[in-house]
């Protein structure tokens, strides 16, 4: 069984027992969270599609840890002008474990 759910403005395909990295969520490690915006569910080949969301369906998850993603380097240069700019960014993430869909 899997579902397509919206978490922090992005859509994810989730399954029970899987771990997913999402944008930083409020709450501490070990807290339970649930998501209401479920767009699609599939149970053994029977697909239910919402218009736009399914009513009465929730995805329950548990926050495992808060962490930062790998560094992304941004480098800008204009040739023959002496202009060079080096910046970096690390996105704040949360790892969640999907407990149930239903």
PESULPE-V485008 format. One line per field, one symbol per residue. phi: phi as a letter, one per 20 degrees, with the letter a starting at -180 (. if undefined). A space follows every 10 residues. Layout:
# PESULPE-V485008
phi->???
This chain:
# PESULPE-V485008
phi->.cbdceclnc ececcfnedc ecfgdfodfn feccceedeb ccclneedde ceceendcdd bcfeadbdff fdedcdbdfm dmecccccbc feccecdfeb cr
